[in-house]
Amino acid sequence: MSKATKGTIKQRGNALQIRIGWTDPDGNHRRINRTVKGTDPAAWKRAELVRAQVNHRLAEGLPLEDPEPVAAVDMTVEQLIARYLESNRDWAAKTKQTYAETLAKVSPLALADTKLIDVKRSTIRQALDDAAIAGASDSMVRRIHTLLHQLFAYAVFEDLIDSNPVAGVRKPKGQTKKQMRIEPFADIMAVISEQKDPWWRTLLHLTFATGMRREEVAALRWVDVGDDVVHVEHGLTGGGKSATLKRPKSESSVRDIPIDPQTARMLQRHRDRQVARARRYGAKWSLESFVFAPETFRRKAFNFNAQVPLRLDRISKLWENTARGTSLERMTFHDLRHSHATHLLADGQNLAELSRRLGHANPSVTLRIYSHAIIGGERKLADAFASLGAAGA
């Protein structure tokens, strides 16, 4: 039988951590951590239940799954990586694969065999230098830095170490980030209105009118479209028959976007055309059909399958062809989203409301990306203040 303490429950971010320490029959001090997602009253009740269950098993001398020593003196960085990946079982498969592939680049480095308690800032700097010498690109070295920071933050969270050694290491400078291209509102609308294909014209207009991301537009189904609102709940990964819909990482990206009457009418006309074509060519159509399912003509035959989404790379390619030779030639498809936000902010629209419309985690994200638009609108504030003085004179 072990002598156990009741344990503590503390909020850590968006989760609750249960920590219970005890002394085993051999006199060793041991501790176990459990995590419950959420911080609402129901989550606290679950945490209390978990704590009670662990205490009961300890009191009865029953085995626990994975009790950990107080100090992880023997754990190496490579072992930490394996534990970190295992702890995030709810990650999307592609996300976990990306993390694993990037962290795998750490394994050949001297850092991999280093014990956690021996990792210092100088160790991290040397590891990043070794990665660069081994041929990693600037962007990959920066990526390794980011994931190492997250990795050791997890170690701190699990009380394996006291502080994050990566926190004091400056991220290596990479290439200058490509600047967003914002063109005049009228120029963008002119290019969109000139598109002869109503399918493509509607897609571009909706993107510019809502600021939706490329993967959100491609994932849109008719069940998500209301009379004056578009519901965004999924993003598309891949394309064609291998495409999959997935919920965004951030719950703030799940949102309702109000649309203006002109955009609503364009979507209704597009739906009428799509339904008519499906009937004409015997294709299956329902509210679960994709709004922008690909439409092609091959050997003078119309090819249409409303159950297959549009490929993301095709959207980008079509945009390149559309913008070529116009005033929008230097814009990317994603710049339509940037332009949507910039023009609204420059017009004096509310930052918090725009942040929700874009699906950002919080207004500070929107402010960081589009501060140029707010700065550009400061003249309006000065003029507005002057007009107040003139009215009171």
WOHUVEN-V989525 format. One record per residue. SS is DSSP state (H for helix, E for strand, - for the rest). PHI is phi in radians with two decimals (* if undefined). OMEGA is omega in radians with two decimals (none if undefined). Layout:
# WOHUVEN-V989525
{{SS	PHI	OMEGA} {SS	PHI	OMEGA}}
This chain:
# WOHUVEN-V989525
{{-	*	-3.12} {-	-1.77	3.08} {E	-1.63	-3.02} {E	-1.98	2.97} {-	-1.53	-3.13} {-	-1.16	3.13} {-	1.69	-3.12} {E	-2.08	3.04} {E	-2.20	-3.14} {E	-2.27	3.10} {E	-1.42	3.08} {E	-2.22	-3.10} {-	1.17	-3.14} {-	-1.74	-3.12} {E	-2.51	3.09} {E	-2.00	3.13} {E	-1.89	3.07} {E	-1.77	-3.13} {E	-2.17	-3.11} {E	-2.27	3.11} {E	-1.98	3.13} {E	-2.75	3.08} {E	-1.98	-3.11} {-	-1.38	-3.09} {-	-1.00	-3.14} {-	-1.52	3.13} {-	1.51	3.13} {-	-1.47	3.06} {E	-1.42	-3.09} {E	-2.28	-3.10} {E	-2.62	3.10} {E	-2.33	3.12} {E	-2.02	3.02} {E	-2.32	-3.11} {E	-2.17	3.07} {E	-2.07	-3.13} {E	-1.27	3.12} {-	1.70	3.11} {-	-2.33	-3.13} {-	-1.35	-3.14} {H	-0.95	3.14} {H	-1.13	3.12} {H	-1.15	3.10} {H	-1.11	3.11} {H	-1.15	3.10} {H	-1.12	3.13} {H	-1.12	3.10} {H	-1.06	3.14} {H	-1.16	3.12} {H	-1.07	3.13} {H	-1.07	3.14} {H	-1.12	-3.13} {H	-1.14	-3.14} {H	-1.14	3.12} {H	-1.08	3.12} {H	-1.11	-3.12} {H	-1.13	3.12} {H	-1.19	-3.12} {H	-1.12	-3.12} {-	-1.57	3.14} {-	1.31	3.13} {-	-1.42	-3.09} {-	-1.26	3.03} {-	-1.84	-3.05} {-	-1.21	-3.01} {-	-2.60	3.09} {-	-1.11	-3.10} {E	-1.98	3.02} {E	-1.09	-3.14} {-	-1.04	-3.13} {-	-1.95	-3.14} {-	-1.50	-3.01} {-	-1.22	-3.08} {-	-1.84	-3.09} {-	-1.29	3.10} {E	-1.70	3.12} {H	-1.09	3.14} {H	-1.10	3.09} {H	-1.19	3.08} {H	-1.12	3.12} {H	-1.03	3.14} {H	-1.07	-3.14} {H	-1.18	-3.14} {H	-1.11	3.14} {H	-1.16	3.14} {H	-1.17	-3.09} {H	-1.29	-3.11} {-	-1.92	-3.11} {-	-1.21	-3.09} {-	-1.51	3.07} {-	-1.13	3.00} {-	-1.14	-3.07} {H	-1.00	-3.11} {H	-1.18	3.13} {H	-1.10	-3.12} {H	-1.13	3.12} {H	-1.13	3.12} {H	-1.09	3.11} {H	-1.08	-3.10} {H	-1.11	-3.12} {H	-1.15	3.14} {H	-1.23	3.13} {H	-1.18	3.10} {H	-1.12	3.11} {H	-1.22	3.10} {H	-1.40	-3.03} {H	-1.00	-3.14} {-	-1.23	-3.10} {-	-1.37	3.13} {H	-1.07	-3.11} {H	-1.06	-3.00} {H	-1.03	-3.09} {H	-1.57	-3.11} {-	-1.35	3.07} {E	-1.25	-3.08} {H	-0.98	-3.06} {H	-1.22	-3.14} {H	-1.75	-3.11} {-	-1.37	3.11} {-	-2.09	3.10} {H	-1.04	3.14} {H	-1.10	3.10} {H	-1.14	3.14} {H	-1.15	3.14} {H	-1.05	3.14} {H	-1.13	3.13} {H	-1.11	3.13} {H	-1.17	3.08} {H	-1.12	3.12} {H	-1.09	3.13} {H	-1.11	3.12} {H	-1.14	3.13} {H	-1.12	-3.13} {-	-1.30	3.06} {-	1.90	3.12} {-	-1.19	3.13} {-	-1.24	3.11} {H	-1.00	-3.11} {H	-1.15	3.13} {H	-1.22	3.10} {H	-1.08	3.09} {H	-1.15	3.12} {H	-1.14	3.11} {H	-1.08	3.11} {H	-1.02	-3.12} {H	-1.08	-3.10} {H	-1.25	3.05} {H	-1.13	3.10} {H	-1.08	3.12} {H	-1.16	-3.13} {H	-1.07	-3.10} {H	-1.34	3.00} {H	-1.14	3.06} {H	-1.12	3.12} {H	-1.10	3.09} {H	-1.16	3.13} {H	-1.02	-3.12} {-	-1.50	3.12} {-	1.07	3.07} {-	-1.44	3.06} {-	-2.42	-3.06} {-	-1.52	-3.08} {-	-2.56	-3.10} {-	-1.55	-3.11} {-	-1.22	-3.13} {-	-1.42	-3.07} {-	-1.03	-3.11} {-	-1.68	-3.13} {-	-1.86	-3.11} {-	-1.19	3.13} {-	-1.18	-3.14} {-	-1.01	3.13} {-	-1.31	3.10} {-	-1.96	3.11} {-	-1.19	3.13} {-	-1.05	-3.13} {-	-1.10	-3.13} {-	-1.08	-3.11} {-	-1.34	3.08} {-	-1.24	3.12} {-	-1.88	3.13} {-	-2.02	3.12} {-	-1.86	-3.14} {-	-0.94	-3.12} {H	-0.95	-3.09} {H	-1.10	-3.14} {H	-1.15	-3.14} {H	-1.16	-3.14} {H	-1.12	-3.13} {H	-1.14	3.14} {H	-1.13	3.13} {H	-1.11	-3.10} {H	-1.18	-3.14} {-	-1.40	-3.11} {-	-1.22	-3.07} {-	-1.34	-3.13} {-	-1.38	-3.11} {H	-1.08	3.11} {H	-1.09	-3.12} {H	-1.26	3.13} {H	-1.11	3.13} {H	-1.17	3.13} {H	-1.07	3.14} {H	-1.13	-3.12} {H	-1.11	3.14} {H	-1.09	-3.14} {H	-1.07	-3.12} {H	-1.23	-3.08} {H	-1.36	-3.08} {H	-2.06	-3.07} {-	1.30	3.14} {-	-1.19	3.07} {-	-1.33	-3.13} {H	-0.99	-3.10} {H	-1.20	3.10} {H	-1.34	3.10} {H	-1.12	-3.11} {H	-1.15	-3.10} {H	-1.51	-3.05} {-	-1.15	3.08} {E	-2.07	-3.05} {H	-1.14	3.10} {H	-1.15	-3.14} {H	-1.55	-3.05} {E	-1.82	3.08} {-	-1.82	-3.12} {-	-1.14	-3.11} {-	-2.41	-3.11} {E	-2.68	3.05} {E	-2.07	-3.13} {E	-1.68	3.13} {E	-1.84	-3.11} {-	-2.31	-3.08} {-	-2.37	2.97} {E	-2.17	-3.10} {E	-1.78	2.98} {E	-2.09	-3.09} {-	1.34	3.14} {-	-3.02	-3.13} {H	1.12	-3.09} {H	-1.23	3.14} {H	-1.61	-3.10} {-	-1.23	3.09} {E	-2.33	3.06} {E	-1.70	3.10} {E	-2.45	3.06} {-	-1.25	-3.13} {-	-1.16	3.14} {-	-1.13	-3.11} {-	-1.76	3.13} {H	-1.14	3.12} {H	-1.18	3.10} {H	-1.33	3.02} {-	-1.45	-2.97} {E	-2.77	3.00} {E	-1.85	-3.13} {E	-1.96	3.07} {E	-1.10	3.12} {-	-2.13	-3.11} {-	-1.39	-3.09} {H	-1.02	-3.13} {H	-1.09	3.12} {H	-1.12	3.12} {H	-1.09	3.14} {H	-1.15	3.12} {H	-1.08	3.12} {H	-1.15	3.13} {H	-1.14	3.11} {H	-1.11	3.12} {H	-1.12	3.11} {H	-1.13	3.13} {H	-1.04	3.12} {H	-1.13	-3.09} {H	-1.15	3.12} {H	-1.10	-3.14} {H	-1.09	-3.14} {H	-1.18	3.12} {H	-1.08	3.12} {H	-1.17	-3.08} {H	-1.13	-3.07} {-	-1.82	3.06} {-	1.20	3.14} {-	-1.57	3.12} {-	-1.32	3.11} {-	-2.47	3.07} {-	-2.74	3.11} {-	-1.16	3.09} {-	-1.48	3.13} {-	-1.21	3.13} {E	-1.33	-3.11} {-	-1.06	-3.10} {-	-2.01	3.04} {-	-1.03	-3.08} {-	-1.11	3.09} {E	-2.17	-3.11} {E	-2.41	3.02} {E	-1.98	3.10} {E	-2.24	-3.12} {-	0.92	3.10} {-	1.13	3.11} {E	-2.02	-3.12} {E	-1.44	-3.13} {E	-1.99	-3.07} {E	-2.59	3.08} {-	-2.44	-3.06} {-	-1.23	-3.13} {-	-1.61	-3.13} {-	-1.98	-3.11} {-	-1.34	3.11} {-	-1.32	3.11} {-	-1.21	-3.13} {H	-1.14	-3.13} {H	-1.19	3.10} {H	-1.24	3.09} {H	-1.04	-3.13} {H	-1.11	-3.13} {H	-1.16	3.11} {H	-1.09	3.12} {H	-1.16	3.10} {H	-1.02	3.13} {H	-1.16	-3.13} {H	-1.20	-3.05} {H	-1.36	-3.08} {-	-1.06	3.10} {-	1.44	3.12} {-	-2.01	3.11} {-	-1.23	-3.13} {-	-1.75	-2.99} {-	-1.01	-3.08} {-	-1.62	3.10} {-	-1.51	2.97} {-	-1.65	3.09} {-	-1.07	-3.13} {-	-1.15	3.11} {H	-1.17	3.03} {H	-1.12	3.08} {H	-1.16	3.11} {H	-1.05	-3.13} {H	-1.16	3.09} {H	-0.97	-3.11} {H	-1.18	-3.08} {H	-1.11	-3.11} {H	-1.16	3.12} {H	-1.19	3.12} {H	-1.17	3.12} {H	-1.11	3.12} {-	-1.46	3.08} {-	1.58	-3.13} {-	-1.27	-3.04} {-	-1.17	-3.10} {H	-1.13	-3.10} {H	-1.11	3.14} {H	-1.17	3.11} {H	-1.15	3.12} {H	-1.03	3.09} {H	-1.14	-3.13} {H	-1.12	-3.12} {H	-1.42	-3.13} {-	1.45	3.09} {-	-1.34	-3.11} {-	-1.11	3.12} {-	-2.84	-3.10} {H	-1.04	-3.13} {H	-1.13	3.07} {H	-1.14	3.12} {H	-1.07	-3.13} {H	-1.10	-3.12} {H	-1.13	-3.08} {H	-1.38	-2.99} {H	-2.04	3.13} {H	-1.07	-3.14} {H	-1.07	-3.12} {H	-1.24	3.13} {H	-1.22	3.09} {H	-1.08	3.13} {H	-1.17	-3.12} {-	-1.66	-3.12} {H	-1.14	3.11} {H	-1.06	3.12} {H	-1.12	3.12} {H	-1.14	3.13} {H	-1.11	3.13} {H	-1.14	3.14} {H	-1.14	3.11} {H	-1.14	3.12} {H	-1.10	-3.14} {H	-1.19	3.08} {H	-1.13	3.11} {H	-1.16	-3.13} {H	-1.19	-3.13} {H	-1.21	-3.09} {H	-1.55	-3.10} {-	-1.30	none}}
